[in-house]
Amino acid sequence: MSKTNDKYEKGRLRSSNITVVISISLVLFLLGVFGLIVINAQSYAEHLKRELKIEAYFNDVDDPKIKDKELSMQKEYIDSLKIKYDFIESTKYISKDDASKIAKQDLGIDDVELFEANIYPPSVQITLNPKKIDSIEQIDSINNILSQNPIIEEVKSDKQAMVTIYQSINKITFWLMIFAGIFLVIVIILINNSIRLKIYAKRFSIKTMQLVGARRRFIMKPFLLEGALLGLLASIIAILGIGIIWYLLATKIGLLLWNPTFGYLIAALIGLGVLIALFSTLFAAWRYLKLKTDQLY
């Protein structure tokens, strides 16, 4: 009879362990998918920021004494931008000829006689570092910095497009954070319930050890170690599932297979799985340590 009971208890414990691992894996998988959405939304936001160019137009030099030095002065100014300012990611020099070609394309004029060349000044097109730019005020400040140099005649940027993009990014980020917080609470509740069911199956063992004089720290240590291992195992399963889904998606639509931010996501999922399992085990075991014997039934 005792062997039958032992087999029954072992079967229940094995079943509860599987349930805990599956529950944690599922919620971490969903949380990881949500993390991928956030990461790619941030990457897309950075892509939009890079598309917003600032163009600084050079003054037309009239003095014949320095006319031959005009190009070298402009190139020297462009090189100094990269050294002085970390908010500049890249620069592109546009000569008068290049500006005329761009204007022809924009205006749709093919006939040379209908188009007056060399009326467009040379300029430098500046791509901003999206990680250094967080607001429109910074764009205005950058425009002022660039326009203060006497070699620059005018600085232009599509401010309205920048305002629209930054407002959209802020709204998306805000609502993503709200949903992330709500989802995290749901995740903790689900995992905590699974852990409590597992500890419930061992409540008599806990009370027996307590009655024979075992300290609470001694009683809880194996439960915490087991909980940490289950959380780690569930995290690995969830990460493997996310990796497979991401590989299939990325190869199908042409996305990068690896983003440096994915490393932080993997570490966060492992840490979250282990921590939630530990704390849930701690609270559930502590609850049964405080129960009286007649309350176990």
Salt bridges, closest charged atoms under 4 A:
ASP60 OD1 - LYS67 NZ 3.53
ASP60 OD1 - LYS96 NZ 3.68
GLU70 OE1 - LYS67 NZ 3.48
ASP86 OD2 - LYS132 NZ 3.60
GLU89 OE1 - ARG50 NE 2.88
ASP140 OD2 - LYS159 NZ 3.20
GLU226 OE1 - LYS198 NZ 3.08
GLU226 OE1 - LYS202 NZ 2.92
